[in-house]
């Protein structure tokens, strides 16, 4: 029997950060390498990638990295992976070009060149498996599902997908190919679950395009369209509506500029006239009713850029009376409160907010009925719901049960779980390291829970610094404590608290110096505890206390 293992290093019980591993005997096949953006409480963190230790430790067994599409949740971790695991990367033409942009912008990986373009007709033979692809529909052209063919049957990874019968040629799903894969025999299906808890019919992109055309044609002032930079189907609709209504499109942001120019060069985006796109510096040459400003922020959600526009801190655009902020992306649940605050700021600045989701359900992910159709076409023996929070994975499992799948053949994995094929199905046999790795600036992985906790304390209660100088040999204080604070209390109104805090610190140090032993950590801990106790009694707050004890010799 072939040794088959399936693992998720990310993308289960969370949204984004997709990275799945299929092992066939001694060969490892990596399916996507994505990131996710931080939650509000992850202060200062730029992005989050999966823990890559398992792949780095076994890099000699990795046969390749196979990408489904060009969104950050599928390619965002690629620079960090290929800087350590230098294996071939496979994807469609557009996906590879966007992956190259990602890799080129990272110092550690910018010299990596081992990219290979594939399509739905490509079949790659490896010693232990054959990898092939099939066309799917998502919000970016040339999305592909991946098939890892083994002697035990096919392992199918859908990537992000939905079914849209009105999709244009570049976005169409190859239903015949999916059915053919099902007839060949599917051992395991790893299927997108991000919209599994909804049976509401998702609007077709043709319907979305008509809705956008109506909104844009009806508005008389400037229109600021908030979209995800890599959601090319939405950007194409913006270009089409701009051309139909005699408007020019202003691209704001490095990401959207690069992605759009790349997509136009590859003919994945079409524009009727090169003059349709203008630079921000040329906006003043046009009347408000002649402009659409495309705000895409980073490759994540563009809401932060809208916020900067509303408060006058964006480098190109300030929202004013008569502006329409048109949000044509579906923010994640974690961003709903942020979106509400930004909408309020836009109205205060004189603008108006409309959202594509006010009149229709819009998603790039399959709803419950679409997921059941995928299961019926592929007829998998085993199902692994992936890409989604736990409630979405569980909803996907329930949908499979409705179709007659046995519960023992459905596996809701945790990150890092090793699922090994046996005669009785897939068995859980341990786990590998699969936590979050946080990227902060150029630093990788040095921001953990302790650092985040300290940042949270600093953001909520501020910092309190106690500085003094001692002579350890003479066991006395040379320079008595001086205190300073930021973000804790208003100094001019709290001088008594600061003076008393200094006295408490002096008394604690004098008491400690009277002992027979001396240890710097103990001394600082004592100052921190005594001062902290007093400050909490007086203010009911717990600032980060930083004792600075210097020594004179």
Secondary structure, DSSP 8 states (H G I E B T S, - for coil): ---EEEEEEESBSBSS--EEEEEETTEEEEE---EE---TTSTT--EEEE--HHHHHTGGGEEEEE---SSHHHHTTHHHHHTT----EEE-HHHHHHHHHHHHTSTTTTT---EEE--TT-EEE-SS-EEEEEE-B-SSTT-EEEEEEETTEEEEE--S-B--TT--GGG---HHHHHHHHHH-EEEEEEE-TTTT--S----HHHHHHHHHHHHHH--S-EEEE--TT-HHHHHHHHHHHHHTT-EEEEESHHHHHHHHHHHHTTSS--S-GGGEE-GGGGGGS-GGGEEEEE--SSS-THHHHHHHHTT--SS----TT-EEEE-S---GGGHHHHHHHHHHHHHTT-EEEEGGGTS---SS--HHHHHHHHHHH--SEEEEESB-HHHHHHHHHHHHHTT--GGGB----TTEEEEEETTEEEEEEE----EEEEETTEES---HHHHHHHHHHHHH-EEEEEEEEETTTTEEEEEEEEEEESSS-GGG-HHHHHHHHHHHHHHHHHHHTSS---HHHHHHHHHHHHHHHHHHHHS---EEEEEEEE--
